[in-house]
Amino acid sequence: MISNVSFAGGAMTPFNRRKDGSSFRDWARAAVQGALDDAGLEARDIDALIVASESDFFTMQLNPAALLADECGLIGVAAKRVEGGGASGHLAVHAGVAEVASGMACRVLVLGVEPSASHLKGADVGALYGLSFDAWTDGMTGIDSTSLYALSAQAFMARTGATLDDFARIAVRNRAHARMNANAHLPLDVSLDEVAASPVVASPYRRLDCSPLSDGAAAIILANASDLPARAQGRARFRAAVSAVDAVRLGERQDAGFFGGKQRAAQRAYEIAGVTAAEIGLAEVYDSYSGAQLQSLEALGFADVIAAERDGAFTAQGAMPVNLSGGLLGQGAPVGATGVAQVLTAALQLEGRYFGQQATHAPRYALVDTHGGIATLNAISILEAP
């Protein structure tokens, strides 16, 4: 169990498509200052900066950690950049947890940022995302991420009996949660019929089953539990931070519809945290596509997820609320910032000070799940309430 790493503070910018002439540097400064204010710290109190940014093509910056340390007034700190596809932000959080747990640093600022929506044309972004898989066999052949996710979802549906209505319900609910979140990109009031009527992108996925391209930044501060400033007393703690990979190519997995790497990461996380899946009271899950949310919940060990979904177990009033932020579908998905924002949401929920949709019960444990590829590189964190 990780016993000495606490969430000290955090903040995020709105996730959206920026058309105001601002850049990732501006968003980074805003998120960092918000995190410092939330923790009651100043830039000089930070020992290390860890930056998450998926692609140099988005920022056009080959050394973003040094640049953003400069932009944010963090001259003199240790700095590094972490990249792991869609899991980049969450893996950066893991790197920060490791630095604090090992004693390498007392206070680490984790910053995730990505101009995913406004810098490049959508088709160019899609082509770059295709290189997140095996560039030789997938990306350079022209297949895109939606098609690969769709193939995996079809296999999942065939094995479990999941239906298009199950997927559409998630697309509707996560967007409804996003309506409570002032930072959300797609706070939509949509119906099951509207999801079903939206254009097919790659069967079974329609446009409203897919998360958007977003711009934005999120920052959190991690600190040794014995070195928290006065304002940050009584905050959430980390119990586990685990990652695991799966075969990159879907055809080489035993079941193309099952997220085996995520299952291995989750099992190890539960073991380290000393909890079971049944004890998790809240989850922020990587819902790049509606069906991927159910696939992830299955791999995370929550029993009979299709029945649980239909019974309302994952709603705000259910036994284990999922994606109260709106998830990627509703809150948005600036890749480097996504996992950082997920951890921020989970911590604030556990502390009872989340700014959006809240669970109707007070959970003791929250799980954060992020992945790159088709659940190829998986990151899991478990946090405990103060």
N, C-alpha and C positions, 0 to 999 in steps of 0.2 A: 504493500500500500504506500502511496505517496502521502506523506503526513505533514510536510512542511511548506507546501506551495499554496498560496492563497491568491485569489483574484482581488486586486486592490482597487481597480477602477477601469472604466472604459467608456468609449463613445463611438459614434458612427455618423457619417454624413447620410443624407438621403441617397438611396439607390435609385437611379433613373437614367435617362439619356440627357446628358448635359449639352445644352445649346446656348450657354451664356458666355462662352469664351474662356471659361476657367479650365484648369488642367489638373492632372493627378497631383501636382505639387500643392496646389491650393487645397484639394480635398484632404491630402495627407496632413497638412498643417492644422486644418480644422479638427480632424479626428484626434490627432495627438494632443492638441491643447484641451479638447474636451475630456480626454482620458486623464490628463494631468490634473485638471480641475476636479474631476470626480474623485480622484485619489487623494487630493489635498497635497500634491507634490509639485515641484518645479523641475524644469529640464535638467538642472544640475544634480538632481537626486537620482537620475537614471544611470545605471551602470552599463547597460547593453541595449542595443537596438537590433531587432530581427525583423526583416522586411519580407513580405510575401508578395510576389508578382509572377504571374504565370509565364508571360511572354514578353520578350524584349521588343517584339513587333508592335505591341500595344503602347508601351511607354516610349519606345525608341531610345531606351537608356540601358546600356550594357552593364552599368554598375549602380543600380538604383539604391542600394543600401547606403553607400557613401553620400550620394547626392541627397537623399532624404534625411540623413543625419544632419547634413549642413542646412537644408531647408527648415528643419524643425528645431534648430538651435541646440543640437546634441553633439557639438564638437568635443572630441576626446573620448567618446564612448566606444566600446567594442561594437562592431557592426557586421552583419552578415545578411545574405539573401537566401531564402528557402524557396524551392520550386518543386511541385509535385502534381502538375495538372490541376484538376478541380479541387484537389486536397491541399493545395499550396498554403492557404491561410491557416488551416487546422494543423498542418505539419509545422508551420512556423510557431504556433502556440506550443506544440510538443517540444520544439527546440528550446523555447523559453522556459518551459517547465523543467527540462533537463538541466539548464544552466542554474536555475534557482535550487533545485533539489541537490545538485552536486556541490553547491557552494561556489561555483564559478562567478556568480553574480547574486546580488541581493535584490535588486529591482530591475526587471527587464521590461522594456516596452516592445510589444509585438504590433506591427503595423502591416495591414493588408490593404493593397490598393490596386485598382485596375481600370483603365479606360477601355472597357470592352465594347462599348456601344457607339461612341461618337468619333473615334479616331479613324477607323477603317470602315469600308463598306461591309454590309452583312455577309455577302458572298465570300469576301476575303477572310473574314473572321471564321466562317464555316470551314473554309479550306485549311486554315491554321488549326482549328480544333480537330480536323481529321488527322493531323500529325500527332495528336495526343495518344493515338493508338499505335499500331505498328505502321510506320510511315510507308514501308515497302509494300506490305500486303493490303493495307487499308487506305491510309490517307492519299497516297499517290495514285491509287486506282480510281479515285473519285468518289468513293463511298463516304458518306458523312455521318456525324455522330448520331443524328436522329434515326437513320436507317439501322445502325448497329444496336441502339437502344431498343428499337422496334423489334428486331429479330429476337433479342433477349426477352422482351415482354411477351412475344408470341409463345415462346417456349414455356414461360412462367404460366401463362393462361392455360395452355394445354395440360400442364401438370396439376394445377391447383383448382381450376374451374373459375378463376377470376374473370370478370366480365368487363365490357366497355363501361357499363354503369358504375362499377366499382372505381374505375379510373376517373370517370367524370365526377364522381362524388368528391374525390380528393381535389380535383382541379377547382371545383366550386368552393369547397370548404376552406382551402388554403387562401384563395383570393378573398373570401369573406373575413378571415383572420387579418389579412393585410389591410382591410378597411379601418382597423383600429390602430394601425401603425403609420404614424406620420412620415416615416422614412421609406415607406414601401413604394416600389415601382409600379405595381399593378394591383391597386386596391379596388377590385372589380366586384360588382354585384351581378353575377352571371348565374344562369340556371343550368340544370342538366341538359335540357333541350338545346340551349345555346352552345354548350360544349359539343354536343352531338352534331350540331349543324355547322360548326366551324370547319374550314377546309382540311382535308386529309393531307398530312405532311408525309408520313410513312406509317402505313397501317400497323398497329391499331391507333397510332397517335394522330390526333387532330391538332390544329394550331393552339387551341386553348389547353391542351395537355402538355404544352411545352413551356419551359421557363424562358424569360426574355434575356437579351443581351443588355447589360447594365453598366453604368459607370458608378464609381463610389469608393469610399475608404472606410475602414474600421480599425480601431486601435484599442488594445487592452494593456494593462500593467499587471505583471505578476510579481509577487514579492514573497520573501521568506515570512512565514506566519508570525515569527517573533520580531519582525522588523516592519510591521505595518504602521503607517502614520495614523494619527488620531482619527481622521475622517474615515479611514478605511478599516476600522475595527469592526468585527462582526460581519465579515464578508464570506462568500462561498470558498470552499477549498477543493483542490483536485484530489481525487482518490486514485485515478488511473489515467494513463495516456499511452495508447498502444496503436501500432500500425501493422499492416500485413498486406502482401501482394497476392494476386491471383495470376493465372496464365493470361497473357496479354490478348491473345486471339481467342474469340468466342468458340471457334471450332475445336480448340484443344482443351476445352473444359468438359468435365464429365456431364454437366448439365448447363447448357447455355443460358438457362433462365434462373439459375441459382447463384447467388453472390457468395461463393465459398471463401474467398479471401476476407470478406467482411465478417463472415461467421467466425473464422479463426481469430481475427482481431477482437471481436466481441467476447468470445469465450475467455481469451487471455485477460481482457480488461475486467471482466467480472471476477476472475480469480484474483487479480492483483487488488481490486477494490474490496474484495471480501463481501460481495453482494450477489444477488441473483437477478435475472431479468425481471422477475415478478416484483422486485423491490424498486424498480425504476418508476418514478412517478411523473416524468416529463421527458420528452425527447425533441431535439431539433435534428431532423433527418434530411439527407441529401435528396431532394425531390426535383432533380433536373427535368424529369418527366413524371407525370402522375403515377404511372405504373411502377417507376423506380422506387417510390415511397413504400409501396407494399412489398416489393422485392427486398428492400433494405430491412423493413421490419421483420420479415421472415428470417433473414440471415442473422439479425440481432437477437433472435431467440424468443420472440414473443409468440406464444402458442396460437395456432389456428388463426392466422392474421386475416383471412378472408371473412370468417365468421365474426371476428372482433371488429373489423371495419364496418360490417353491416349492422352490428349491434351498437355502434357508437362509442366503442372503447377509446378511440383516438381523438374524440372531440374535446372541447374545453371542459365539458361536464363529465367526460369519461374517466375511466380508471387510469389511463396514461395519455394525456393530451400530447399531440404531435404537431409541430410546426405552428405554434401560436403566433410566431412572427409573420406568418404567411409563407415561410419557406422560400425556396428559390422561385417557385411558381408565382408567389405574390410579392414578397419583399424584393426579389431580384437577385441577380447573380453576377456582380463584378468579381471575377474568379479569385483573384488574390485576397479580396476582402471577405469572401463568403464564409469561410470557416471561422475567421476571427469574429464576425458578426454572430454566427451561431453560438459560439462560446459566450459572447457578451449577453445574448438573449437568455441562455440557460442560467448564467450567474445571476442576472437581475431578477429572473423569475424566482430562483431559490431564495433571494434576499427580499422578495416582496416589493420590489421597486421597479418592475418592468413598466415601460411606457405604452405598451399596447395591450392586446388581448391577454388576459391572465387566466390561469387555471382556477377552477372553482374550489380546489383543495390545495393545501400547502404541501408540495412534494418534499421529501427528504433528499432524494437523489435525482439527478438529471443526467441524461446521456446525450452526447453530441456525436453525430455521425457524418462524415464527409468522405467523398472518394474522387479519384481521378480515373479517366477512362470509363469503361463499363464495370464499375466497382473493381478496378484493377489494382489501384493503390488506395488502400482504405485506412482512415484515421478515426479512432474512437477515443473519446474522453468521457470520464464519469466524474461529476462534481457533486459535492455534498453541501447541503444548506448549512448556514452558520449555526 
